[in-house]
């Protein structure tokens, strides 16, 4: 079990990398803490963009001794040193996955459409450990990203509290 001192040390390291807490609507610390609580051995991030969440995930991976894979269609030059980058369509990469159900944390932050989110969930579910945490970015942040929230509401068949923090 990861102790509080390790989490505190990780938050200090994380903060020293820059003001990442201001990115992604200020959710970086929460992302970091959730990953640390999972004590993962493998983290996969789909969609890297500027690399903001990769810093939180990469810092967590370093402290947990976990492997981290980041998948994006585009080159991503600003990655945490713990991230093994794969330039690929994440759905194609899921089809080619041969390592079995070993993913402990899956972060989905790709194009924020309903169909893409549904396809990613279907493609990656077979590769997840039973207690895997799946995290989605932009679930209720902006109106043009509402498709992620709509998919989650349909998939989970539960009310989705728009505009509020949400966990299942």
Secondary structure, DSSP 8 states (H G I E B T S, - for coil): ---HHHHHHHHHHHHHT--GGGGGGGTHHHHHHHHHHHT-SEEEEE--TTSHHHHHHHHHHHHHT-EEEEEESS---S--TTEEEEES-HHHHHHH--S-S-EEEEEE-SS--HHHHHHHHHHHHTTEEEEEEEEESSSSSSGGGHHHHHHHHHHHTS---TTS----
